[in-house]
């Protein structure tokens, strides 16, 4: 078994190897640009070896913020014809060039960590708070269903959990008949059995083409897209980000930002509760177009075990799911319930364990005082790295390393949390 000090050095080398000066790539080849929530996790990793580099990572991501407040999910700082869909497909016309959708707002959680660790204050902090505040306000306008307060996504890619089974029904309703032929690049780097299917990918591109058809008007996109599905993962991360913004902004003398964040929180919590499935006994996706709820527990369901998010009755039912899975999975937490017929231990977000999601679940559990379940996730994450190094994701059954190798956010999770 490799000792922790050796793994520390390996993690640092991965961060350095994926560093492009002012931004990080998730891994070489497979993901050659700056990804939104990957970048926030990278900053958490950098905070342990080079706090200045961590701040620069977040400043670079924030500099790509749109005029309406959205921070896009990809920033195309450089050209790479080997990636699809590239900036010519998105055609957003932004400077720098970006995609036209967003990703989970981990940004403010990274800002708060840097502040709490004494690395960020004063003139470098205020612009980052402004960036976070504008983005959170944008979510309220462009991804919140006004009837239910549910925070939704207009593309599975926005959730960060691209091919989770709960997107299947809504995605099947997307017409992909007129999608132009394309060549995927991801399966040239990773076994196709570990990636979304061709049919799913066609519909992903159809949704990109729909965004183009409305000129990437984000509020119009939410109102008219054939795909708009409530996501408990996005909702909980946004709630945690708003709480972090309120706390840090108040301490920094920005009461205006703190008050605005606190004012949004009640409706965000209401929207999370609206995604509760009594049948499943957990929060699931909710298709705003059809009213259909997701049919099983996902790893996003466990995010609701964070502090002050659910009722005691709801917590007990979610904990029961966690404990049931912990008995049958060698490694927690699978991205989708192993009891579901749609579960697949190798295919991306249909089963595998992702260390950054474990980080999100475990830090929430720790804040809620549930040290035992948080430690189960940490110990399992440590064992996965010890057995399979710093891969993108892992089998919950065997621990087999899956997806891309030498992955930034897995190395960052190790340095920030797993190693203890």
C-alpha positions in Angstrom: 0.0 0.0 0.0 1.3 3.5 -0.9 1.8 5.7 2.1 -0.1 9.0 2.5 3.0 11.1 2.0 3.6 9.5 -1.4 0.0 10.1 -2.3 0.3 13.7 -1.2 3.2 14.2 -3.6 1.3 12.5 -6.4 -1.7 14.8 -5.8 0.5 17.9 -5.9 2.1 16.7 -9.2 -1.3 16.2 -10.8 -2.4 19.7 -9.9 0.9 21.1 -11.3 0.6 18.9 -14.4 -2.9 20.2 -15.1 -2.1 23.8 -14.3 -2.2 26.1 -17.3 -0.9 29.2 -15.5 -4.1 31.0 -14.5 -6.6 28.1 -14.9 -6.6 24.3 -14.5 -7.8 21.6 -16.9 -9.6 18.6 -15.3 -7.2 16.2 -17.0 -5.0 16.1 -20.1 -6.7 15.2 -23.4 -10.2 14.3 -22.3 -11.0 17.8 -20.9 -8.6 20.5 -22.3 -10.4 23.6 -21.1 -11.5 25.2 -17.8 -14.6 23.7 -16.3 -16.6 25.6 -13.7 -17.0 23.3 -10.7 -13.8 21.4 -11.4 -12.0 24.8 -11.1 -13.6 25.5 -7.8 -12.5 22.2 -6.4 -9.0 22.8 -7.9 -8.8 26.0 -5.9 -9.6 24.0 -2.7 -6.6 21.7 -3.6 -4.3 24.6 -4.4 -5.2 26.3 -1.0 -3.0 23.6 0.7 0.1 24.2 -1.5 -0.2 27.6 -3.1 -3.0 29.9 -1.8 -2.2 32.6 -4.3 -2.6 30.2 -7.1 -6.0 29.2 -5.6 -7.2 32.8 -5.6 -6.0 33.2 -9.2 -8.0 30.1 -10.2 -11.2 31.6 -8.9 -10.5 35.1 -10.3 -9.9 33.5 -13.8 -13.2 31.7 -13.6 -15.0 34.8 -12.4 -13.6 36.8 -15.3 -15.7 34.7 -17.6 -18.9 35.7 -16.0 -21.6 36.8 -18.4 -23.2 40.2 -18.3 -26.4 38.6 -17.0 -24.5 37.1 -14.0 -24.1 33.5 -15.3 -20.7 31.7 -14.9 -20.6 29.2 -17.8 -19.7 25.6 -17.5 -16.7 25.7 -19.9 -14.3 28.6 -20.6 -12.4 28.1 -23.9 -9.1 29.9 -23.1 -7.3 28.2 -25.9 -8.0 26.3 -29.1 -8.2 22.6 -29.2 -9.8 21.1 -32.3 -9.7 17.6 -30.7 -12.6 18.5 -28.3 -16.3 18.4 -29.2 -18.5 20.4 -28.8 -16.0 23.3 -29.0 -16.6 27.0 -29.0 -17.7 27.0 -32.6 -20.6 24.7 -31.7 -21.7 26.8 -28.7 -21.3 30.0 -30.7 -22.0 32.2 -27.7 -19.9 35.1 -29.0 -18.6 35.9 -25.5 -15.1 37.1 -24.6 -13.5 34.9 -23.5 -15.4 32.2 -25.5 -17.6 30.0 -23.3 -20.3 27.4 -23.4 -23.9 28.7 -23.0 -25.0 26.9 -19.8 -23.8 26.8 -16.2 -22.7 24.2 -13.5 -23.2 23.8 -9.7 -22.1 26.9 -7.8 -19.2 25.4 -5.8 -17.4 28.8 -6.4 -18.5 30.4 -3.2 -17.7 27.3 -1.1 -14.1 27.7 -2.3 -14.1 31.4 -1.6 -15.3 30.7 2.0 -12.7 28.1 2.5 -9.9 30.4 1.5 -11.3 33.1 3.8 -11.7 30.7 6.7 -8.1 29.5 6.2 -6.7 33.0 6.4 -5.7 33.2 2.7 -8.2 35.7 1.3 -9.4 39.1 2.5 -9.6 42.8 1.7 -9.3 44.0 -1.9 -9.0 40.5 -3.4 -12.1 39.2 -1.6 -14.6 41.9 -2.5 -14.7 41.3 -6.3 -15.1 37.6 -5.7 -18.0 38.2 -3.4 -19.6 40.4 -6.0 -19.1 37.7 -8.6 -20.7 35.1 -6.4 -23.6 37.4 -5.6 -24.3 38.2 -9.2 -24.3 34.5 -10.1 -26.6 33.5 -7.2 -29.0 36.2 -8.2 -28.9 34.9 -11.8 -29.9 31.4 -10.6 -32.9 33.0 -8.9 -34.0 34.6 -12.2 -32.9 32.1 -14.8 -33.1 28.6 -13.2 -35.8 28.9 -10.6 -39.3 27.8 -11.5 -41.5 30.7 -10.2 -44.4 28.4 -9.4 -42.6 26.0 -7.2 -39.2 27.7 -6.4 -37.5 24.6 -7.7 -34.0 25.1 -9.0 -33.7 23.3 -12.3 -31.3 22.6 -15.2 -31.9 23.2 -18.9 -29.3 20.6 -19.9 -28.0 17.5 -18.1 -24.5 18.9 -18.4 -25.6 21.8 -16.1 -26.1 19.4 -13.2 -22.5 18.0 -13.6 -24.1 14.5 -13.4 -24.5 14.2 -17.2 -26.1 10.8 -17.7 -27.8 10.1 -14.4 -30.9 7.8 -15.1 -33.3 10.4 -13.7 -32.7 12.6 -16.8 -33.6 9.7 -19.2 -37.3 10.4 -19.6 -37.0 14.1 -20.0 -34.1 13.6 -22.4 -36.1 11.1 -24.5 -38.6 13.8 -25.2 -36.0 16.0 -26.8 -36.2 15.8 -30.6 -32.8 15.0 -32.0 -33.9 14.1 -35.6 -32.3 17.2 -37.1 -29.0 17.1 -35.3 -26.1 17.5 -37.7 -23.6 14.6 -37.8 -20.7 14.9 -35.4 -17.7 13.0 -34.1 -17.4 12.5 -30.4 -13.9 12.9 -28.9 -14.5 11.6 -25.4 -14.6 7.9 -26.4 -11.2 8.3 -28.0 -9.8 8.9 -24.6 -12.1 6.6 -22.4 -13.8 3.3 -22.9 -17.3 3.9 -24.4 -18.8 1.6 -21.7 -17.8 4.3 -19.2 -19.4 7.2 -21.0 -22.9 8.4 -22.1 -24.5 6.5 -25.0 -24.7 7.8 -28.6 -28.4 8.4 -28.3 -27.9 10.5 -25.1 -25.2 12.5 -26.8 -27.4 13.3 -29.8 -29.9 14.8 -27.4 -27.2 16.7 -25.6 -26.3 18.4 -28.8 -30.0 19.0 -29.7 -30.3 21.0 -26.5 -27.2 23.0 -27.4 -28.8 23.8 -30.8 -32.0 24.8 -29.0 -29.9 27.3 -26.9 -28.5 28.7 -30.1 -32.0 29.1 -31.5 -33.0 31.4 -28.6 -29.7 33.4 -28.8 -28.7 32.0 -25.4 -31.3 34.2 -23.7 -31.1 32.4 -20.3 -34.6 33.3 -19.0 -36.2 32.5 -22.3 -34.2 29.2 -22.3 -35.6 28.3 -19.0 -39.2 29.2 -20.1 -39.2 27.4 -23.4 -36.5 24.6 -23.4 -38.0 21.1 -24.0 -35.7 20.1 -21.0 -36.1 21.8 -17.7 -35.8 19.5 -14.7 -35.5 20.3 -11.0 -32.2 19.1 -9.5 -31.8 18.5 -5.8 -28.0 18.5 -6.2 -27.9 21.9 -7.7 -30.5 23.2 -5.2 -28.5 22.0 -2.1 -25.2 23.3 -3.4 -26.8 26.7 -4.2 -28.3 26.8 -0.7 -24.9 26.1 0.9 -23.3 28.7 -1.4 -25.9 31.3 -0.4 -25.3 30.6 3.3 -21.5 30.9 2.8 -22.0 34.2 0.9 -24.2 35.6 3.7 -21.7 34.6 6.4 -18.5 35.8 4.6 -20.1 39.0 3.2 -21.4 40.0 6.6 -18.0 39.5 8.2 -16.4 41.6 5.3 -18.8 44.5 5.9 -20.9 43.8 2.8 -24.3 43.7 4.5 -26.0 44.4 1.2 -24.8 41.1 -0.3 -25.5 39.2 2.9 -29.0 40.5 3.2 -29.8 39.7 -0.5 -28.5 36.1 0.0 -30.5 35.6 3.2 -33.6 36.9 1.4 -33.3 34.3 -1.3 -32.8 31.4 1.1 -36.4 30.7 2.2 -37.6 30.2 -1.3 -34.6 28.1 -2.2 -35.4 25.9 0.8 -39.0 25.7 -0.3 -37.9 24.6 -3.7 -35.8 21.9 -2.3 -38.7 20.6 -0.2 -40.9 20.6 -3.4 -38.5 18.0 -4.8 -39.2 15.6 -1.9 -40.6 12.3 -3.2 -42.8 10.6 -0.6 -42.7 7.4 -2.7 -38.9 7.2 -2.8 -38.3 8.7 0.6 -35.7 11.2 -0.6 -35.3 14.3 -2.8 -35.3 13.4 -6.5 -35.4 15.2 -9.8 -38.7 16.9 -10.8 -39.5 17.4 -14.4 -41.1 20.9 -14.5 -42.6 20.2 -17.9 -44.4 17.0 -17.0 -44.5 16.9 -13.2 -42.7 13.5 -13.2 -40.4 12.8 -10.3 -37.2 10.7 -10.4 -37.6 7.1 -9.4 -34.6 6.4 -7.2 -32.1 7.7 -4.7 -29.0 9.3 -6.3 -25.9 10.6 -4.6 -27.4 14.1 -4.9 -30.2 12.9 -2.5 -27.6 12.5 0.2 -26.6 16.2 -0.1 -29.8 17.0 1.8 -28.3 15.4 4.9 -26.4 18.7 5.4 -27.2 21.1 8.3 -30.8 22.5 8.6 -32.0 21.4 5.2 -34.8 18.9 5.9 -37.2 17.8 8.6 -36.3 15.1 11.1 -38.7 12.7 9.5 -37.1 13.3 6.1 -33.6 13.0 7.5 -34.4 9.6 9.0 -35.7 8.3 5.6 -32.6 9.6 3.7 -30.3 8.1 6.4 -32.0 4.8 6.0 -31.2 4.8 2.3 -27.6 5.7 3.1 -27.2 2.9 5.6 -28.9 0.4 3.2 -26.4 1.3 0.4 -23.5 1.2 2.9 -24.2 -2.4 3.6 -24.1 -3.5 0.0 -21.5 -1.2 -1.5 -17.8 -1.8 -0.7 -17.2 1.9 -1.4 -19.7 4.7 -0.8 -21.4 6.7 -2.2 -22.6 5.3 -5.5 -23.9 8.0 -7.9 -27.1 6.0 -8.3 -29.0 3.4 -6.2 -27.6 -0.1 -6.7 -31.1 -1.4 -6.2 -32.3 0.4 -9.3 -32.5 -1.5 -12.6 -30.8 1.6 -14.2 -27.7 1.3 -12.1 -24.4 0.6 -13.9 -21.3 0.4 -11.8 -19.0 1.7 -14.7 -21.0 4.2 -16.7 -20.2 7.7 -15.6 -23.1 9.0 -13.3 -25.2 5.8 -13.4 -23.4 4.2 -10.5 -19.7 5.1 -10.0 -18.3 6.9 -6.9 -17.0 10.4 -7.4 -14.7 11.8 -4.7 -15.9 15.4 -5.1 -19.5 14.3 -4.4 -18.3 12.4 -1.4 -16.6 15.6 -0.3 -19.9 17.6 -0.7 -21.9 14.9 1.2 -19.4 14.4 3.9 -18.8 18.1 4.7 -22.5 18.5 4.9 -22.8 15.6 7.3 -20.0 16.9 9.4 -21.7 20.3 9.7 -24.9 18.5 10.7 -23.0 16.6 13.5 -23.1 13.2 11.7 -19.4 12.3 12.2 -19.9 8.5 11.7 -21.4 8.7 8.2 -18.9 11.5 7.2 -16.0 9.2 8.3 -17.4 6.3 6.3 -17.2 8.5 3.1 -13.8 9.8 4.0 -12.4 6.3 4.7 -13.9 4.8 1.6 -12.5 7.7 -0.5 -9.0 7.1 1.0 -9.2 3.4 0.2 -10.2 4.2 -3.4 -7.2 6.4 -4.0 -4.9 4.0 -2.3 -6.1 1.2 -4.6 -6.7 3.1 -7.8 -4.8 6.4 -7.6 -6.4 9.7 -8.7 -8.9 8.7 -11.4 -12.1 10.5 -12.4 -14.4 8.0 -10.7 -14.5 4.5 -9.3 -16.6 1.4 -9.1 -18.5 1.2 -5.8 -18.3 -2.6 -6.0 -14.6 -3.3 -6.7 -13.0 0.1 -6.4 -11.7 -0.2 -10.0 -10.5 3.2 -11.3 -12.7 4.5 -14.2 -12.8 7.4 -16.6 -9.9 9.7 -17.0 -6.7 9.4 -15.0 -4.6 12.0 -13.2 -7.7 14.0 -12.4 -7.5 17.4 -10.9 -10.5 17.4 -8.7 -9.8 13.9 -7.3 -6.3 15.1 -6.3 -7.8 18.3 -4.9 -10.3 16.3 -2.8 -7.4 14.2 -1.5 -5.4 17.2 -0.3 -8.4 19.1 1.0 -10.3 16.4 2.8 -9.5 12.7 2.2 -6.1 12.7 3.8 -7.6 14.0 7.0 
